Amino acid sequence: MTVDDPLAVADEIASLTRPLLVVFDCDGVLAPIVEHPDDSRLLDGTSRLLTDLAAPDDVSVAILSGRSVAGLDQFDFDPAIDVVGSYGNERRGDDGPALTRGERELLQRLVVLAEEGAAAAGDGAHVEHKPASVVLHVRPADPERGASALASTRTRAEAIAGAEVHDGSAVVELMARSADKGTALDSLRAEYRPGSTVYVGDDVPDEQAFARLGHGDMSIRIGHGESHARRRHADPDAVRRMLRQLVDSVSSPPHHDHRTPDPATE
């Protein structure tokens, strides 16, 4: 795996057209992957760096995660940081639309599938519940049984009308309401109207966000795997090193804003 110099990537980001929107996945990007999500922690100093990065008026920082907003609360992100969970189905401070009766009934069916999948995977497997989806985690389980349980659960869910299935690293998520990181990133960009966007992710769902970015943006994949991303870092420690440099670099004068003005704000 060929990786890029985090300090050089930080300087490259700082040279992008502002206003700048910098969006991070959480697990595997800001926090090392662990067997159980409840045990996940940001690397030392990362929280402060994110807060400092969001301080300039022309830099906005967001978290875009597959985790629920409640699951992201354990990281205690600064109020200045926009926190979007469940692939865009949730946002901190905004309850969003309630599930319809049909979605609630679908979610109940998917919960049963996930629980049966966890039982099939054996010790260590567990089920994570979100407002509009359920996730089967098998990372701590026996690898062979876990992989078989993921495949079976995915196949059974795909046969249910209206269900959406997301694959991840040692997980499968069964969704009663459609959402993906590409669509969620589109929504953030429409709201913030940045001159450039940076997205940092490490897993299959992040590829949908990478694919949304253009020549004037920056995409960074963390770890192994084929990717649409332009740059690659090895692990969350490299992300932390990039953040340190980026916090220093964004204090330099911003580039001219080349965006087309919005007539509604003129």
N, C-alpha and C positions, 0 to 999 in steps of 0.2 A: 504494500500500500504506500503510495507516494503522498506525502502530506506537505502542506504549505507552511511557511514561516508565519506564526501568529502575529508577530510584530509588523511584518510587511503587509499582511492582510488588513490589520487595523489602520495602517496609514492609507491603504487603498480605499477603505471605507470612508475615512475622514475626507478624502478628496471628492467624494460623490456630491452631486447637486443636492442642496438642502432646500427646504426642510427634509430631514432624514427620519425615516421610520425604521426602527430596528426591532425585529421580532424574533423571539427565541422559543423553541420547544424547551421543556424543562428536564425531564428524566433523560439521562444519556447526553445532555448538553450542558446544563448548569449543575446537575447533580449526577454522580456516578450511578449506574444501574445496580440495584440491589435485588435480593430475592423477593422481598415483600415491599410494596410501595410505601407502607406506613413507616418503614425504616429509612426512607430516602432523606438525604440532607444536602443542601447546597454546600459546595466547597467553601472553606473559610475565606471570607472577604468578598465573595461573589455578590451577596446581597447589597453590600455597601457600594460596590462598583456599579451595579445596575441603577441604584438610586442616583449616583453621581452622573452616570451617563444620561439620565433623563432630566438633569438639571437645566441645561441650556434651552432657551426658548425654541430653537429650531431643531431639536432632537426629541423624538417621542419613542418610548420603549414599551413593548407589549410582550406578554407571555401568551403563546397559543399552544395549548396542550390537549391531548386526548383525555387527560384527567378531568374529573368534575371540578367545579369551582371549590366545593367543600374539600376535595382532596388536595387542592393547591393551597388551601389555607395554612397547611403545616409549614409552608415556606415563608409565610409572613412577608410577602412582597410589599414594598412601599406603596402608599396610596397614589403616588405619582405614576405608577406603572399600571398599564391597562392589562387586566387578567381575563383571558378568554379560555373557557374550558369546554370539554366534551366536543372537540372539533368544531366549535363555533355555536353549539346549541345553548351555551351558557356564557354569561358575562358577569363579572363581579359588580354588585350593586344594581343588577337588573335581573329580575326573576324571569323575564321573558314569558312567552305564551305557555299556558298550561297544556298538558297532553290532552288530546281528544279522547273520547271513550274508546274509539277504535285503537288508538295508539296505546292506551293503558292495557287493553286486552292483549294486544300484540306483545307488549313488554312482558306481561305475565307468562306468556308462552315461551318467550326467549329466556326468561329467568329459569324456567324448568329445564330447558335444554342445557344452559350453562351449568346448572347444578349437577345434572346427570353427567356432563362432561368432566366436571371436577371429580366426581366419584370414580369415573373410569380412569382418570389420570393417576389417582391414588394420592398418597401422603405428600403434602406440600402444595398441592394444587388448591386454588381458592377462587372465589367469585367476588368480583367488585361490582357494586350496584351504583348506577348513576341515574339521574332523573329521566333520561330518555333511552338508556341502553344498559347492557350488562356485559361484563368482561370476564372471560375465563383466562386465568393466569396459570401457567404450568412450569414456570422457570425452576421452582424448587423440586418439582416432581421427577420421577424416573424419566429420562429423555425419550425412550422408546414409547412408553405408555402416554407420556405427555403429547408427543407428536401425533400419535394415533387419536387421542381424544380431541385435539385441535381440529384435525382433518374431519373427523366424524361430526363434530359440533358444527363446523362450517357448512358441511354438506346438508345437514338436517335444517339449518337455519335458512340456507339459500332456497330450500323448497317451500318456505312459508311466504305467501304473498305479502308484500309490503315491507318485509324485513330487509335490512341492509347489513352487510358483513364487512368488517375492516380487519385485515391481518396486521399483526405487529410482531415484534420480537418476543417469541414464546407466549403470545397472547392472541386471542381472537375476540373481537368485540361485535356484539349483536345489537343492532340499533332499531328502535321502533320509530325513530324520526331521522330522516336523512340529514347528514352533515359531513363535511370534509374540510380539510385544512386549506385547500385551494379556494373554495368558496368563502371560507372565513377570512382568509387573507385579502380577497377581493373586497370584502365588506370593510375591513380596516383601512385599506387604501382609499376607498371611496369616501370614507369619513375624514381621514387625516389629510388627504390630497398631498402626499409627500413628493418632493422632487426626485427622491430615490428611496428604494426600499431594500433592507437587508433581512434575509431570513436564514436562521441557523437551526438545523434539525439533524436527526440521527436515524430515522426509521422510515419504513415504507410509507406511512401516511404523509410524511413531510415532502415526499416527491411531488405530490399534487401542488404544494405551495411553491416548490422550486420551479415547477413548470410554468407558473404564472409570471415569473420575473423576466425582465428584458435586459437589453444591453447595458442600460444605465443603472442597473441594480446589482446586488451582490447576493449570491447564494452559497452557503457553506454547509457541507455534509460532515458530520462527526462520525468517525469510525469507518468500518469496512462497508462494502456493498456498492453495486452499480448505482449511479446517480446522475440526475440532471444538473447537479450543483457545479458551480464554476470553481470552487475552492474546497479544500478538505483539511480538517484538523483531526488529530489522533483521538482526543479524549477531552473531558470537561476541564482538565488542567490547562490544556492548550487554549480552550475558550477563555478561561480566567486570565491567562497571559495576554490574549488578544484584547480583552476588556480593559485591562490596566493601561495598555498602550492607547486604546481608543479613547478612554476618558481624557487622557492628556492631549490627544490629537484633536479632538473636537473643539477644544478651546481656541483653535486657530480660526482666522476669519473664514466664514462660510463662502462657498461659491455662489455665483449669481443664480437666482431662481429663474429657470427657463420655462416654468409651467405656463400653460395657457390660462389666463385669468378666468375665474368663474363669473359670468355676467351677474349672477345673483348677489355677488359680494362687492361688485364695483360701485 
